[in-house]
């Protein structure tokens, strides 16, 4: 088994365990944090399975399942930040519905892409380090989803930064820790987006989840 697959599987397992731990804690933001970590686990776990020695149809299926995590992680991050920084008043049913429109539409378009090619125009397969890898050519809706994802993550960063400035010393330390962890994940995401156009590139972001 390729080491990259092992790293992905380990990242998925760590995120899953952390998700279960978060759900057992009564602290503010623990429930959306658990969902966020579960989304990360799905992302890295399904990506790991897609890189194993299975058929192209199987790879396509698991990449489709992976997109549940891809679409949900950014908005779950924002919901976690809103609850953790005590901005629950933003989390009304209408606001939650608004937050989820683009991720749900993106997921449905991804699963039905063969009928409209809005998310991916085409795909190609190639061998990399004895792994058969599928690489997609991005379509117009991919960039809509990507822009939305970075926008909600940026909003989460801003809210965390504001809370850091105006909070007490104890909370400030927690906010700094989350900001730092989020910053490294964001760098990994930007790196992956910039390198995935390369024929020999793999998505490095899911490894950072663990």
PLY file of the C-alpha trace (Angstrom):
ply
format ascii 1.0
element vertex 210
property float x
property float y
property float z
element edge 209
property int vertex1
property int vertex2
end_header
0.00 0.00 0.00
1.33 3.43 -0.94
2.39 5.53 2.08
0.18 8.39 0.89
-2.91 6.16 1.26
-1.77 5.15 4.76
-1.36 8.82 5.73
-4.85 9.58 4.43
-6.35 6.64 6.31
-4.59 7.70 9.51
-5.83 11.27 9.07
-9.37 9.99 8.56
-9.21 7.81 11.68
-7.77 10.60 13.84
-10.49 13.00 12.66
-13.18 10.41 13.33
-11.96 9.75 16.88
-11.68 13.50 17.53
-15.23 13.90 16.22
-16.57 11.34 18.70
-14.67 13.03 21.54
-16.05 16.45 20.57
-19.63 15.16 20.60
-19.19 13.85 24.14
-18.13 17.26 25.46
-20.74 19.81 26.61
-18.57 22.81 25.67
-19.80 25.57 23.36
-19.29 24.64 19.71
-18.71 20.94 20.42
-21.57 19.70 18.22
-20.64 21.62 15.05
-16.98 20.80 15.76
-17.90 17.11 15.81
-19.68 17.49 12.47
-16.72 19.41 11.06
-14.30 16.67 12.09
-16.65 14.03 10.67
-16.66 15.89 7.36
-12.86 15.91 7.40
-12.84 12.17 8.14
-15.17 11.49 5.20
-13.01 13.64 2.91
-9.68 11.97 3.72
-11.14 8.45 4.13
-13.00 8.41 0.82
-10.00 9.91 -0.96
-7.83 7.13 0.47
-10.24 4.45 -0.81
-10.37 6.10 -4.25
-6.59 5.69 -4.57
-6.61 1.97 -3.84
-6.55 -0.71 -6.52
-10.22 -0.56 -7.59
-12.01 0.01 -10.89
-12.51 3.43 -12.47
-16.21 3.19 -11.62
-15.30 2.47 -8.00
-12.88 5.38 -7.91
-15.55 7.69 -9.32
-18.03 6.50 -6.68
-15.69 7.13 -3.76
-14.68 10.53 -5.12
-18.38 11.34 -5.21
-18.70 10.29 -1.57
-15.61 12.34 -0.78
-17.41 15.42 -2.03
-19.79 15.19 0.95
-16.82 16.26 3.04
-15.51 18.73 0.46
-18.83 20.55 0.28
-19.64 20.49 3.98
-16.34 21.29 5.71
-16.18 25.06 4.91
-19.73 25.84 6.04
-19.38 23.61 9.11
-16.23 25.53 9.99
-18.18 28.80 9.87
-21.02 27.35 11.99
-18.47 26.10 14.52
-16.82 29.53 14.71
-20.19 31.27 15.15
-21.15 29.01 18.04
-17.71 28.92 19.62
-17.48 32.73 19.61
-21.00 33.00 21.08
-22.68 34.39 17.99
-25.55 31.90 18.14
-28.00 34.62 17.09
-26.60 34.22 13.56
-27.60 30.55 13.57
-31.28 31.01 12.84
-33.04 28.44 10.62
-33.16 30.93 7.75
-29.45 31.72 8.05
-28.54 28.03 8.26
-30.60 27.36 5.14
-28.82 30.21 3.38
-25.41 28.89 4.44
-26.25 25.42 3.09
-27.70 26.36 -0.31
-24.41 26.42 -2.23
-22.94 23.25 -0.60
-26.14 21.25 -1.25
-26.42 22.49 -4.84
-22.72 21.74 -5.39
-23.15 18.22 -4.04
-26.18 17.51 -6.24
-24.43 18.93 -9.32
-21.38 16.81 -8.57
-23.45 13.64 -8.34
-25.26 14.44 -11.62
-22.27 15.92 -13.44
-22.47 13.43 -16.32
-25.69 15.11 -17.47
-24.50 18.74 -17.54
-20.70 18.89 -16.90
-21.04 22.03 -14.80
-18.68 20.88 -12.04
-16.18 18.94 -14.15
-15.84 19.20 -17.92
-14.05 15.87 -18.28
-11.62 13.59 -16.49
-8.51 11.63 -17.25
-6.76 8.80 -15.48
-3.04 8.24 -15.10
-0.66 6.13 -13.06
1.31 7.78 -10.28
3.56 5.80 -7.91
1.71 2.59 -8.85
-1.66 4.23 -8.11
-4.33 4.82 -10.77
-5.40 8.43 -10.20
-8.39 10.28 -11.63
-7.89 13.96 -12.40
-10.84 16.18 -13.29
-10.93 19.18 -15.63
-12.77 21.85 -13.70
-16.05 23.30 -14.94
-17.74 26.64 -14.18
-19.64 25.53 -11.06
-16.43 24.20 -9.51
-15.21 27.79 -9.26
-18.55 28.94 -7.81
-18.24 26.34 -5.05
-14.56 27.11 -4.49
-15.22 30.85 -4.21
-18.04 30.25 -1.73
-15.88 27.91 0.35
-13.03 30.39 0.67
-15.50 33.21 1.38
-17.10 31.44 4.36
-13.70 30.34 5.66
-12.48 33.94 5.40
-15.55 35.10 7.32
-14.77 32.54 10.02
-11.19 33.86 10.21
-12.39 37.45 10.59
-14.87 36.54 13.33
-12.21 34.58 15.21
-9.75 37.44 14.90
-12.30 39.96 16.20
-13.14 37.68 19.12
-9.44 37.29 19.87
-9.01 41.05 20.18
-11.97 41.59 22.49
-11.83 38.43 24.62
-10.21 37.71 27.96
-6.85 36.00 28.28
-8.25 32.47 28.67
-10.51 32.60 25.62
-7.87 34.50 23.67
-5.50 31.54 23.98
-8.17 29.16 22.63
-8.97 31.50 19.76
-5.27 31.79 18.88
-4.95 28.00 18.80
-7.92 27.64 16.46
-6.69 30.47 14.25
-3.26 28.85 13.98
-4.67 25.41 13.13
-7.08 26.96 10.63
-4.28 28.96 9.03
-2.16 25.86 8.35
-5.17 24.04 6.86
-5.89 27.06 4.67
-2.30 27.08 3.43
-2.58 23.38 2.63
-5.82 24.05 0.75
-4.32 26.88 -1.31
-1.30 24.72 -2.09
-3.50 21.84 -3.23
-5.63 24.10 -5.42
-2.51 25.53 -7.05
-0.89 22.13 -7.68
-3.87 19.95 -8.65
-3.62 21.29 -12.19
-0.29 19.48 -12.35
-0.59 16.03 -13.87
1.53 14.49 -11.13
-0.20 16.19 -8.18
-2.26 14.61 -5.42
-4.57 16.47 -3.06
-2.44 17.15 0.01
-5.13 18.90 2.05
-6.83 15.83 3.61
-3.56 14.76 5.23
-3.49 18.01 7.21
-6.82 17.12 8.88
-5.12 14.58 11.13
0 1
1 2
2 3
3 4
4 5
5 6
6 7
7 8
8 9
9 10
10 11
11 12
12 13
13 14
14 15
15 16
16 17
17 18
18 19
19 20
20 21
21 22
22 23
23 24
24 25
25 26
26 27
27 28
28 29
29 30
30 31
31 32
32 33
33 34
34 35
35 36
36 37
37 38
38 39
39 40
40 41
41 42
42 43
43 44
44 45
45 46
46 47
47 48
48 49
49 50
50 51
51 52
52 53
53 54
54 55
55 56
56 57
57 58
58 59
59 60
60 61
61 62
62 63
63 64
64 65
65 66
66 67
67 68
68 69
69 70
70 71
71 72
72 73
73 74
74 75
75 76
76 77
77 78
78 79
79 80
80 81
81 82
82 83
83 84
84 85
85 86
86 87
87 88
88 89
89 90
90 91
91 92
92 93
93 94
94 95
95 96
96 97
97 98
98 99
99 100
100 101
101 102
102 103
103 104
104 105
105 106
106 107
107 108
108 109
109 110
110 111
111 112
112 113
113 114
114 115
115 116
116 117
117 118
118 119
119 120
120 121
121 122
122 123
123 124
124 125
125 126
126 127
127 128
128 129
129 130
130 131
131 132
132 133
133 134
134 135
135 136
136 137
137 138
138 139
139 140
140 141
141 142
142 143
143 144
144 145
145 146
146 147
147 148
148 149
149 150
150 151
151 152
152 153
153 154
154 155
155 156
156 157
157 158
158 159
159 160
160 161
161 162
162 163
163 164
164 165
165 166
166 167
167 168
168 169
169 170
170 171
171 172
172 173
173 174
174 175
175 176
176 177
177 178
178 179
179 180
180 181
181 182
182 183
183 184
184 185
185 186
186 187
187 188
188 189
189 190
190 191
191 192
192 193
193 194
194 195
195 196
196 197
197 198
198 199
199 200
200 201
201 202
202 203
203 204
204 205
205 206
206 207
207 208
208 209
